[in-house]
């Protein structure tokens, strides 16, 4: 089982999504567990979750102490030898890819720390072993949306979440994009489903899908070709 710990100022962002679809079924089936840690609950009397940046400038910076208290508590409660990662979504992080989701899905515990405002005090990486990931070259208001994306892409790969054959055939798992998919009706506004998919010949269908996957990758993502 993958235990997911979400450290955030806005836990209410996650609950509706986690209760639905594949993640919801994985939680119900015991493949993953999800706990929320509200940063505001870790504040001591008179503390704030943020402060003005040293050196001046616009915005606020999230303070270290409440975040580290939560991460330390999670570590103290966890088995000593478990496989654990603390992930921080950040525009300056490594681009998150399918291979990263595969690696994270093999952990015992995934801690997602969501920044906000101008980000988290840079010293977090000096006192906690973190991995920073970015969804792309754009900026979001906070870390909650990328944390959800990382959670979704990771949780669905945990054993028991979806059928293994479904995961194996998806985009990026074999270094290519997935093949196109079709369903009823066989014809819509003059656009027909490819004949081969209606043939019942499973060998021909498998070969067609492989070729379509390769062709789609060549046209849309030539950078994936080796």
C-alpha positions as CSV (number, residue, x, y, z in Angstrom):
1,X,0.0,0.0,0.0
2,X,1.1,3.5,-0.8
3,X,0.5,6.0,2.1
4,X,0.1,9.5,0.8
5,X,0.6,12.5,3.2
6,X,-0.5,15.9,1.9
7,X,0.9,19.0,3.6
8,X,-1.1,22.0,2.5
9,X,-2.9,25.2,3.5
10,X,-5.9,24.1,1.6
11,X,-6.8,20.4,2.3
12,X,-10.4,21.0,1.1
13,X,-9.0,21.2,-2.5
14,X,-8.1,17.5,-2.4
15,X,-11.0,15.8,-0.7
16,X,-13.6,15.9,-3.6
17,X,-11.1,14.6,-6.1
18,X,-9.6,11.9,-3.9
19,X,-13.1,10.6,-3.3
20,X,-13.8,10.0,-7.0
21,X,-12.9,7.7,-9.8
22,X,-9.7,5.6,-9.8
23,X,-8.2,7.2,-6.7
24,X,-11.4,6.8,-4.7
25,X,-11.6,3.2,-5.7
26,X,-8.0,2.6,-4.8
27,X,-8.6,4.2,-1.3
28,X,-11.7,2.0,-0.8
29,X,-9.8,-1.1,-1.9
30,X,-6.8,-0.4,0.4
31,X,-4.2,0.2,-2.4
32,X,-3.5,3.7,-1.1
33,X,-4.3,5.8,1.9
34,X,-4.5,9.6,2.0
35,X,-4.1,11.9,5.0
36,X,-4.2,15.7,5.1
37,X,-2.0,17.9,7.2
38,X,-3.2,21.5,7.5
39,X,-0.2,23.7,7.9
40,X,-2.3,26.1,10.0
41,X,-2.7,23.4,12.6
42,X,1.0,23.2,13.1
43,X,1.4,26.9,14.0
44,X,2.3,27.8,17.6
45,X,0.7,30.8,19.4
46,X,1.5,34.0,17.6
47,X,3.0,32.3,14.5
48,X,2.1,32.8,10.9
49,X,2.4,30.4,8.0
50,X,4.1,33.1,5.9
51,X,6.3,36.2,6.3
52,X,7.8,38.9,4.1
53,X,10.9,38.0,2.2
54,X,14.3,39.0,3.4
55,X,15.8,41.5,1.0
56,X,12.4,43.0,0.2
57,X,10.1,42.4,-2.8
58,X,6.5,41.6,-3.5
59,X,4.5,38.8,-2.0
60,X,5.0,36.5,1.0
61,X,7.1,33.4,1.6
62,X,6.0,30.3,3.4
63,X,7.9,29.8,6.6
64,X,9.9,26.6,7.4
65,X,9.0,25.8,10.9
66,X,5.4,24.6,10.6
67,X,6.1,22.6,7.5
68,X,9.2,20.9,9.0
69,X,7.2,20.1,12.2
70,X,4.7,18.2,10.1
71,X,7.3,16.4,8.0
72,X,9.2,15.4,11.1
73,X,6.1,14.1,12.8
74,X,5.2,12.0,9.7
75,X,8.7,10.6,9.7
76,X,8.6,9.9,13.5
77,X,5.4,7.9,13.1
78,X,6.5,5.9,10.1
79,X,8.5,2.7,10.1
80,X,12.2,3.3,10.1
81,X,13.1,1.4,7.0
82,X,10.2,2.3,4.7
83,X,10.8,3.8,1.3
84,X,9.7,7.4,1.5
85,X,9.9,10.6,-0.6
86,X,9.1,14.2,0.2
87,X,7.9,15.8,-3.0
88,X,7.5,19.6,-3.5
89,X,5.9,20.9,-6.7
90,X,7.9,23.9,-7.9
91,X,8.4,25.8,-11.2
92,X,12.2,25.3,-10.7
93,X,11.9,21.5,-10.3
94,X,12.6,18.7,-12.7
95,X,9.9,18.2,-15.3
96,X,7.6,15.5,-13.9
97,X,7.3,12.5,-16.3
98,X,5.8,9.1,-16.4
99,X,9.0,7.5,-15.2
100,X,8.8,9.6,-12.1
101,X,5.2,8.4,-11.5
102,X,6.3,4.8,-11.9
103,X,9.1,5.4,-9.4
104,X,6.9,7.1,-6.8
105,X,4.3,4.4,-7.1
106,X,6.8,1.9,-5.7
107,X,7.2,3.8,-2.5
108,X,5.7,3.0,0.9
109,X,5.0,6.6,1.6
110,X,4.7,9.8,-0.5
111,X,4.7,13.2,1.2
112,X,3.4,16.0,-1.0
113,X,4.3,19.5,0.3
114,X,2.3,22.3,-1.3
115,X,3.8,25.7,-1.5
116,X,2.0,29.0,-1.9
117,X,2.5,32.7,-2.4
118,X,6.1,33.3,-3.5
119,X,7.0,29.7,-2.5
120,X,8.6,28.0,0.5
121,X,11.8,29.3,2.2
122,X,14.6,27.9,0.1
123,X,16.2,26.3,3.2
124,X,13.6,23.5,3.2
125,X,15.8,21.5,0.9
126,X,18.8,21.9,3.2
127,X,17.0,20.5,6.2
128,X,14.7,17.9,4.5
129,X,15.6,15.5,1.7
130,X,13.1,16.7,-1.0
131,X,12.4,16.1,-4.6
132,X,11.2,19.1,-6.6
133,X,9.0,18.5,-9.7
134,X,7.4,20.9,-12.2
135,X,4.5,20.2,-14.5
136,X,5.9,22.6,-17.1
137,X,7.1,26.1,-17.9
138,X,4.3,28.0,-16.3
139,X,3.4,29.3,-12.9
140,X,0.3,28.4,-10.7
141,X,-1.0,30.1,-7.6
142,X,0.0,27.2,-5.4
143,X,1.2,23.7,-5.2
144,X,-2.2,22.0,-4.8
145,X,-3.0,21.5,-8.5
146,X,0.4,20.0,-9.4
147,X,0.3,17.9,-6.2
148,X,-3.1,16.5,-7.4
149,X,-1.6,15.7,-10.8
150,X,1.3,13.9,-9.2
151,X,-1.0,12.1,-6.9
152,X,-3.3,11.0,-9.7
153,X,-0.5,9.8,-12.0
154,X,1.2,8.0,-9.2
155,X,-1.7,6.4,-7.4
156,X,-3.2,4.8,-10.6
157,X,0.0,2.9,-11.0
158,X,-0.1,1.3,-7.5
159,X,-0.9,-2.4,-7.6
160,X,-4.6,-2.9,-7.4
161,X,-5.6,0.6,-8.6
162,X,-6.2,-0.4,-12.3
163,X,-5.6,-3.5,-14.4
164,X,-1.9,-4.0,-15.1
165,X,-2.6,-4.4,-18.9
166,X,-4.3,-1.0,-18.9
167,X,-1.3,0.7,-17.4
168,X,1.2,-1.1,-19.7
169,X,-0.6,0.2,-22.9
170,X,-0.8,3.8,-21.9
171,X,1.2,6.7,-23.4
172,X,4.9,7.0,-22.3
173,X,5.0,3.5,-20.7
174,X,6.8,2.1,-23.8
175,X,8.3,5.3,-24.9
176,X,5.5,6.1,-27.3
177,X,2.1,7.7,-27.2
178,X,-1.0,5.6,-26.9
179,X,-2.9,4.5,-30.0
180,X,-6.2,6.2,-30.9
181,X,-9.4,4.8,-29.4
182,X,-13.0,4.5,-30.8
183,X,-16.4,3.3,-29.6
184,X,-20.0,3.3,-30.7
185,X,-21.5,4.4,-33.1
186,X,-19.3,3.0,-36.0
187,X,-20.1,6.0,-38.1
188,X,-20.7,9.6,-37.0
189,X,-21.3,12.6,-39.3
190,X,-19.5,10.7,-42.1
191,X,-16.5,9.8,-40.0
192,X,-16.1,6.0,-39.8
193,X,-14.3,3.8,-37.3
194,X,-11.3,2.1,-39.0
195,X,-12.4,-1.1,-40.5
196,X,-9.7,-3.2,-38.9
197,X,-11.2,-2.5,-35.4
198,X,-14.5,-4.0,-36.5
199,X,-12.9,-7.1,-38.1
200,X,-12.7,-9.2,-35.0
201,X,-9.1,-10.1,-36.1
202,X,-7.2,-9.6,-32.8
203,X,-3.8,-10.0,-34.4
204,X,-4.5,-7.4,-37.1
205,X,-5.9,-5.1,-34.4
206,X,-2.9,-5.4,-32.2
207,X,-0.5,-4.7,-35.2
208,X,-2.7,-1.7,-36.3
209,X,-2.6,-0.3,-32.8
210,X,1.2,-0.7,-32.5
211,X,1.7,1.1,-35.9
212,X,-0.7,3.9,-34.9
213,X,1.1,4.4,-31.7
214,X,4.4,4.7,-33.5
215,X,2.9,7.0,-36.2
216,X,1.2,9.2,-33.6
217,X,4.5,9.5,-31.7
218,X,6.4,10.4,-34.9
219,X,3.9,13.2,-35.8
220,X,3.2,14.7,-32.4
221,X,6.1,13.9,-30.2
222,X,9.2,13.1,-32.3
223,X,11.3,13.9,-29.2
224,X,10.2,10.6,-27.7
225,X,11.6,8.6,-30.5
226,X,15.0,6.9,-29.9
